[in-house]
Amino acid sequence: MTEQQIINGRRVWIKVEPYHVDRSNPNIIPTEYFTASYSLQAPSAAEESLPINDDNGKPKLFESPVAALSYTEKKLEKML
């Protein structure tokens, strides 16, 4: 899912994608998280969006698309 937002007067595109986690025990949940990335230009096949990473430089995992979108919006409000 890609959503267009206006943050601090700038147009941004936030992309939220599912991220599957392989568990040794499939009964441990969640097995699916979500990641977020953003772009300051309209998405195209040639341009990649910038990922939202955790403190270790790995993609930050969210338990829902709403959490991913909300976190990214707040982070971008501080950055832009």
C-alpha positions in Angstrom: 0.0 0.0 0.0 1.3 3.4 -0.9 -0.3 6.5 0.6 0.3 10.1 -0.4 0.6 12.6 2.5 1.3 16.3 2.9 3.7 16.7 5.9 5.0 20.1 6.8 3.9 21.4 3.4 5.8 18.8 1.5 4.3 16.0 -0.5 5.5 12.5 0.5 4.6 9.0 -0.4 4.6 6.4 2.4 4.8 2.7 1.4 3.8 0.0 3.9 4.5 -3.6 3.0 4.0 -7.0 4.7 7.1 -8.6 6.2 6.9 -12.3 6.9 8.9 -13.8 9.8 9.8 -17.5 9.7 9.5 -18.9 13.2 10.8 -22.3 14.3 7.4 -22.8 16.0 4.6 -21.6 13.7 2.3 -21.2 16.8 4.4 -18.2 18.0 2.7 -15.0 16.8 3.0 -12.7 15.1 4.4 -14.3 12.0 3.7 -11.2 9.9 4.9 -7.7 10.5 4.9 -4.6 8.3 7.7 -2.3 7.1 7.5 1.3 6.0 9.5 3.4 3.6 9.0 6.9 2.1 9.8 8.9 -1.0 9.8 12.7 -1.6 8.9 12.1 -5.3 6.1 10.2 -6.9 6.9 6.5 -6.9 8.2 5.0 -10.0 9.9 1.7 -11.0 13.3 3.4 -11.3 13.3 5.1 -7.9 13.4 3.3 -4.6 11.9 4.6 -1.4 13.9 5.2 1.7 13.3 2.6 4.4 12.4 3.4 8.0 15.1 1.5 10.0 15.5 0.7 13.7 18.5 1.7 15.8 20.5 -1.2 14.4 20.0 -0.2 10.8 17.6 -3.0 10.0 14.0 -2.4 8.8 11.8 -1.4 11.7 9.0 -3.9 12.1 5.4 -2.9 13.0 2.5 -5.0 14.1 0.0 -3.3 11.9 -0.1 -1.1 8.8 -1.7 1.7 10.9 1.2 1.6 13.3 3.7 1.7 10.5 2.0 4.7 8.8 1.6 6.6 12.1 5.2 6.1 13.1 6.5 7.2 9.7 4.3 10.3 9.7 5.6 11.4 13.1 9.2 10.7 12.1 8.8 12.6 8.9 7.3 15.6 10.7 10.6 15.9 12.6 12.8 15.3 9.6 11.1 17.7 7.1 
